[in-house]
Amino acid sequence: MRDIAEKLNVSITTVSRVLNNKPDVGEKTRKAVLEMAKNYDYSPNVMASSLRKSKSNVIGVILPRLEHYFFATILKGIVSYAQKDNFVVTVGESSHNSKKESELIGKLIGLNVSGIILSPCRNEISISYLKALKQNNIPLVLVDRIPKNYQGHYVQLNDYHGAQLAVRHLIQQGYSRIAHIRGHSYSSIAEARYQGYCHELKSNRIDYDPSLVKTCEFVSAEEGYYFTKELMLSPNKPDAIFTVTDEVAMGVYDALKEMKLNIPNDVGVVGFSNSEVSNYICPRLTTIDQPGVLIGETAYEFLRSDFEDNSKIFQKIFEAKLLIRESSVPSHK
């Protein structure tokens, strides 16, 4: 920066403001600085900057599974906005392991990050790391899974309402024995979707049948396949299946096709998350849209708002949206 300032006969402060995309610099000077910085192959020293400012230009993101489509879209939203503000995003994967999650948070605190966006792997948040973040003045924004009565920044989807929309749609299509392949009760997301399922059955005067509810441990396609076989071989088999995720629905498809059952004429199927594959399998999967990119962008905006004013709490719940496709609309209706 000193070299650029000397060459252009401007102050180092002016060069710094341009390179950090700050206002109040003339367009001619800005253009000259950026052009010379390009010639010098300039890139900011993030760690040196953090020592000067006591906070780095780094944002930490911790997600349960990086390969999961929904989490990948959240990350995309965060990165796209953070880069505009010259923030570097460092990413960690908890693998749904609370111990690993705590270790990653400790490492991010050690890196002196400006803030953390976290999708918790469990319903409860460790009090110890919340205290550590507060002591180090590092703001935290939660996404997706939010502990009950959490008094902090968060962004999530209305999973309960999403499940209601899914089940209501199946009932409107004439299905009456609707099975649910759910996630484990320790997941607030899975529990909200299960409760939405139960509520919609009750609202339509359909008796709850525990034999139609199967609980996944890993929320996988393999479990969807296994539970579908179990359901369809039972005496009181369902005529529709609502799954906790699209991934589980992939297993449902495999089992039904192996059993020579037609989707949706024999069995209707509705998933949850609007994964990329849901629009390309045959028949296309009816599902609940999870706006991952928008959730990521909003989480970053909340973090940036905290940088400017940490006296406010920012919270957002996106309403669910049903995407009706061929897997839930029988031809005989």
C-alpha positions in Angstrom: 0.0 0.0 0.0 2.9 2.3 0.8 4.4 1.7 -2.7 1.0 2.5 -4.4 0.6 5.6 -2.3 4.1 6.9 -3.3 3.6 6.2 -7.0 0.3 8.0 -7.1 1.2 10.7 -4.6 -1.7 10.0 -2.4 -1.9 9.0 1.3 -1.8 5.4 2.5 -5.2 6.0 4.1 -6.7 6.8 0.7 -5.2 3.6 -0.8 -6.5 1.6 2.2 -10.0 3.1 1.7 -10.1 2.1 -1.9 -8.8 -1.4 -1.4 -11.4 -1.9 1.4 -14.2 -0.6 -0.8 -14.9 2.4 1.4 -16.7 5.6 0.2 -15.4 9.2 0.0 -12.7 8.6 -2.6 -12.8 10.3 -6.0 -13.6 8.0 -8.9 -10.4 8.9 -10.8 -8.2 8.2 -7.7 -10.1 5.0 -7.0 -9.6 3.7 -10.6 -5.9 4.6 -10.5 -5.4 2.8 -7.1 -7.2 -0.3 -8.3 -5.3 -0.5 -11.6 -1.9 -0.1 -9.8 -2.9 -2.7 -7.1 -3.6 -5.1 -10.0 -0.2 -4.4 -11.5 1.4 -5.1 -8.0 -0.7 -8.3 -7.8 -1.9 -6.9 -4.4 -3.9 -9.0 -1.9 -4.7 -7.9 1.7 -2.9 -9.6 4.6 -5.9 -10.7 6.6 -4.0 -11.7 9.7 -1.9 -8.5 9.8 -5.1 -6.5 9.4 -6.7 -8.4 12.3 -3.8 -7.5 14.6 -4.3 -3.8 13.7 -8.0 -3.8 14.1 -8.4 -6.5 16.9 -10.8 -8.3 14.6 -10.1 -10.1 11.3 -11.9 -9.8 8.0 -12.8 -13.5 8.4 -16.2 -14.9 9.0 -16.6 -18.5 10.3 -19.3 -20.8 9.1 -20.0 -24.2 10.7 -22.5 -26.5 9.0 -23.4 -30.2 9.8 -22.8 -31.5 6.2 -21.1 -29.6 3.5 -22.2 -32.0 0.7 -25.9 -31.6 1.6 -27.7 -29.6 -1.0 -29.6 -27.3 1.5 -26.4 -26.5 3.5 -24.5 -26.0 0.3 -27.0 -23.4 -0.9 -26.9 -21.6 2.5 -23.1 -21.4 2.2 -23.5 -20.0 -1.3 -25.7 -17.2 0.0 -23.3 -16.3 2.8 -20.2 -16.3 0.5 -21.8 -14.3 -2.2 -22.7 -11.4 0.2 -19.5 -11.7 2.3 -17.2 -11.3 -0.7 -18.9 -8.1 -1.7 -17.7 -6.7 1.7 -14.2 -8.1 1.3 -14.7 -10.7 4.0 -13.0 -14.1 3.8 -15.3 -17.1 4.8 -13.7 -20.1 6.5 -15.9 -23.2 6.7 -16.0 -26.1 9.1 -18.1 -29.3 9.1 -19.5 -30.6 12.4 -20.7 -33.9 10.9 -23.7 -33.7 13.4 -21.2 -34.2 16.2 -21.6 -31.7 19.1 -18.0 -32.2 20.4 -16.6 -31.5 17.0 -18.9 -28.4 16.7 -17.5 -27.0 20.0 -13.9 -27.7 18.9 -14.5 -25.8 15.6 -16.0 -22.8 17.5 -13.0 -22.8 19.8 -10.7 -22.7 16.7 -12.7 -19.8 15.2 -12.4 -17.8 18.4 -8.7 -18.4 18.3 -8.6 -17.1 14.7 -10.2 -13.9 16.0 -13.0 -14.1 13.5 -15.4 -11.1 13.1 -18.4 -13.3 13.5 -19.8 -16.9 13.2 -22.8 -18.3 11.4 -23.7 -21.7 12.8 -26.2 -24.4 11.9 -26.3 -26.4 15.2 -26.1 -30.2 15.1 -28.4 -30.5 18.2 -31.4 -28.7 19.7 -29.4 -27.3 22.6 -26.5 -24.8 22.4 -23.5 -25.2 24.7 -23.6 -22.4 27.3 -19.8 -22.5 27.6 -19.1 -21.5 24.0 -21.9 -18.9 24.1 -20.0 -17.3 27.0 -16.7 -17.5 25.2 -18.2 -15.8 22.1 -19.6 -13.0 24.3 -16.3 -12.5 26.1 -14.5 -12.2 22.8 -17.2 -9.9 21.4 -17.9 -12.3 18.4 -21.5 -12.2 17.2 -23.3 -15.4 16.4 -26.1 -16.1 13.9 -27.9 -19.5 14.0 -29.5 -21.0 10.9 -31.9 -23.9 10.4 -32.1 -25.6 13.8 -32.9 -23.1 16.6 -33.1 -24.0 20.3 -36.4 -23.3 22.0 -36.7 -19.8 23.4 -33.3 -18.8 22.0 -32.6 -15.1 22.6 -30.2 -14.3 19.8 -29.9 -13.8 16.0 -31.3 -16.6 13.9 -32.8 -17.4 10.5 -35.0 -20.5 9.8 -37.8 -21.9 7.8 -41.3 -22.6 9.2 -40.9 -26.4 9.1 -44.2 -27.0 11.0 -46.2 -25.1 8.4 -44.2 -26.8 5.6 -45.3 -30.2 6.8 -48.9 -29.0 7.1 -48.8 -27.9 3.4 -47.4 -31.3 2.3 -50.0 -33.4 4.2 -52.9 -31.0 3.2 -51.9 -31.3 -0.4 -51.9 -35.1 -0.2 -55.4 -35.2 1.4 -56.7 -32.8 -1.3 -55.4 -35.3 -3.9 -57.6 -38.0 -2.4 -54.9 -39.9 -0.3 -56.2 -40.9 3.1 -53.6 -43.3 4.6 -50.5 -41.0 4.7 -47.3 -42.4 6.2 -44.5 -40.3 7.5 -40.9 -41.2 7.5 -39.5 -38.8 10.0 -36.2 -37.7 11.6 -35.3 -38.4 15.2 -37.0 -36.5 18.0 -33.7 -34.9 19.2 -33.9 -32.8 16.0 -36.1 -29.8 16.4 -36.6 -29.6 12.7 -37.7 -33.3 12.4 -40.0 -32.8 15.4 -41.6 -29.7 13.9 -42.3 -31.5 10.6 -43.7 -34.5 12.6 -46.0 -32.2 14.6 -47.1 -30.4 11.5 -48.0 -33.8 10.0 -50.0 -34.8 13.1 -51.8 -31.5 13.2 -52.9 -31.6 9.6 -54.3 -35.2 10.0 -56.3 -34.1 13.0 -57.6 -31.0 11.2 -58.9 -33.2 8.5 -60.4 -35.8 10.9 -58.0 -38.5 9.9 -57.0 -40.8 12.8 -53.4 -41.0 13.7 -51.9 -44.4 13.1 -48.5 -45.0 14.8 -47.8 -47.9 12.4 -47.6 -45.4 9.6 -44.8 -43.4 11.2 -41.2 -44.6 10.9 -38.2 -42.9 12.5 -34.8 -42.5 10.8 -31.6 -42.4 12.7 -29.4 -41.0 10.0 -32.1 -39.5 7.7 -30.8 -41.4 4.6 -32.0 -42.8 1.3 -31.2 -46.3 2.7 -33.6 -45.8 5.6 -36.3 -44.4 3.1 -35.9 -47.6 1.1 -36.0 -49.9 4.1 -39.0 -48.2 5.8 -41.0 -48.1 2.5 -40.6 -51.9 2.0 -41.7 -52.3 5.6 -44.8 -50.1 5.2 -45.9 -51.5 1.8 -45.6 -55.1 3.1 -47.7 -54.4 6.2 -51.5 -55.3 6.4 -52.5 -51.6 6.5 -50.2 -50.2 3.9 -50.3 -46.5 3.1 -51.4 -44.8 -0.1 -49.0 -41.9 0.3 -45.7 -41.2 2.0 -44.5 -37.8 3.3 -40.7 -37.8 4.0 -38.7 -35.6 6.3 -36.2 -34.8 3.5 -35.9 -35.3 -0.3 -32.9 -37.6 0.4 -35.2 -40.0 2.3 -37.7 -39.8 -0.6 -35.0 -41.1 -3.0 -35.0 -44.3 -1.1 -38.8 -44.4 -1.2 -38.7 -44.1 -5.0 -36.3 -47.0 -5.3 -38.4 -49.3 -3.0 -41.7 -48.5 -4.8 -40.2 -49.0 -8.3 -38.6 -52.3 -7.2 -42.1 -53.4 -5.9 -43.6 -52.4 -9.3 -45.8 -49.7 -7.7 -46.6 -46.6 -9.7 -45.9 -43.1 -8.3 -48.3 -41.4 -7.9 -51.2 -43.6 -8.9 -50.5 -46.4 -6.4 -48.6 -44.3 -3.9 -48.2 -40.5 -3.7 -44.8 -39.1 -2.5 -43.9 -35.7 -1.1 -40.5 -34.7 0.1 -39.0 -31.8 1.9 -36.2 -29.4 0.9 -36.4 -29.0 -2.9 -33.0 -30.6 -3.5 -31.5 -30.3 -7.0 -32.3 -33.9 -7.8 -36.0 -33.5 -6.9 -36.7 -31.7 -10.2 -34.9 -34.3 -12.3 -36.1 -37.7 -11.1 -39.1 -39.4 -12.7 -41.7 -38.6 -11.8 -40.6 -35.2 -10.5 -40.9 -35.0 -6.7 -43.4 -32.7 -5.0 -41.6 -31.1 -2.2 -41.3 -28.1 0.2 -38.9 -25.4 -0.9 -36.1 -24.4 1.5 -34.7 -21.1 0.2 -31.1 -21.9 1.2 -29.4 -19.1 -0.7 -31.8 -16.5 0.8 -31.3 -17.9 4.3 -27.6 -17.6 3.9 -27.8 -14.1 2.6 -30.1 -13.1 5.4 -27.8 -14.7 8.0 -24.9 -12.7 6.7 -26.9 -9.5 6.7 -27.8 -10.1 10.3 -24.1 -10.6 11.1 -23.2 -7.3 9.4 -26.0 -5.5 11.2 -24.6 -6.7 14.5 -21.2 -5.2 13.5 -22.9 -1.8 13.2 -25.3 -2.1 16.2 -25.0 -5.0 18.6 -27.9 -3.8 20.8 -30.5 -5.3 18.6 -31.6 -8.9 18.0 -32.3 -10.0 14.4 -34.6 -12.9 13.8 -36.3 -14.2 10.6 -38.6 -17.1 9.9 -39.3 -17.8 6.2 -42.7 -19.2 5.3 -42.7 -22.6 3.6 -43.7 -23.0 0.0 -45.1 -26.2 -1.6 -43.8 -27.1 -5.1 -46.4 -29.4 -6.7 -45.0 -31.8 -9.2 -46.0 -35.2 -10.7 -45.2 -37.5 -7.7 -48.4 -36.5 -5.8 -51.0 -35.9 -8.4 -52.6 -39.2 -9.5 -54.0 -39.4 -13.0 -57.3 -40.8 -11.9 -58.1 -37.7 -9.8 
